[in-house]
Amino acid sequence: MRFDTLAVHSVGLDPATRAVAPPIHLSTTFARDEDYVLGEWHYVREANPTQALFEAALAKVEGGSAALAFASGMAAGVAVLQSLPPGSHVVLPEDVYYGYRIAATDFLAPWGFRFTFAAMDEPGALAAAIRPDTRLVWIETPSNPMLKIVDLDQAVAAARAVGASTLADDTFATPALQRPIERGVDIVLHATTKYIGGHSDVHGGALVFAREDAFHARVLHARKHLGAVGSPFHAWLALRGLRSLGCRMERHSRSAHALAAWLSGRPGVSAVHYPGLPGHPGHAVAKRQMSAFGGMLSFQVEGGLERAKDVATRTRLFVPATSLGGVESLIEHRFTVEGPSSKTPPDLLRLSVGLEDPEDLKEDLERALA
Ligand SMILES: *Cc1c(COP(=O)(O)O)cnc(C)c1O
């Protein structure tokens, strides 16, 4: 089956009722039988039927062996780091999602982990950061909010050369546009809060494992006992979103591409960051490893921080809110959101391009910029 078919049919009929839509089981606990023997399920934190449906569907569409759902994208990523041996050396992208930078520097470094932040979109930077004792190379492509592109093939080769594992945060691209496991990545990370949920009403994260190996077992052990598991309701909503992912990503990508091209020619706009533009430094790599370029873009305006914030308050359709991947378009001044330690240019605005008519979105931006 091709991707869209696989996504729609990633969950079958409910065997108990032949319901076409999957059931939701909110029960936190499951009874033993008359011989006091447990069935498949025991307690909600360990595993539960609705979550298991979502995990099986996600593993299928990512081309992985197993998936694990978490309470948030942060919880999913941190569970991987917590499952590495104490004192591990990890390479993170210089512009990694800012929450992971905080998790690394404020929590895991004091616990003995060692991190190197590398500009992984630049040739040679990753190879220079990798050490013989590197255990994990963390990839984020396209990155947030600069839309930088990391070459997945090169990153996998560099990690393998020292026996390190690779993790790819695929939140921006989703399996509809980019399939890191097929390029040799070991673990794929999603904030299901974003495109997989797709409607700005579910908070969660997930990991997809290329192999159901000892490291997968260790992460499962961490989730069970450190407790960062999602809820059955989260899993049910994420599963609902997953089934229409291909169709939504196609429209998100088409509209974002059109807006990026239009913004590039506009006076008052000093830079546009979108991997689909031929002038983007990662365009050739993105073209090789993505089937379309996604619904996220950012741009910089002349006039600095005040001008950028002003534009963010003048749109009528683009909602001034954080997050991304929903049906509605969002505009955000990342520098304000990330705080004083932010490495994002202060004149930058990030757009999550929704499913509205792209002509209306263009007119909205035109009015706000004017
Ligand atoms: C939002 C986001 C996360 C974190 O997900 P939460 O569900 O907010 O914890 C991780 N990576 C990327 C790229 C994100 O956009």
The ligand as an ORCA input file, in Angstrom:
! r2SCAN-3c Opt
* xyz 0 1
  C       6.564     21.082     19.876
  C       7.807     20.375     19.517
  C       8.395     19.475     20.416
  C       7.888     19.255     21.825
  O       6.592     18.727     21.870
  P       5.620     18.984     23.137
  O       4.452     18.114     22.850
  O       5.311     20.451     23.177
  O       6.353     18.564     24.361
  C       9.526     18.793     19.981
  N      10.065     18.989     18.760
  C       9.537     19.861     17.880
  C      10.172     20.038     16.556
  C       8.389     20.575     18.232
  O       7.871     21.457     17.360
*
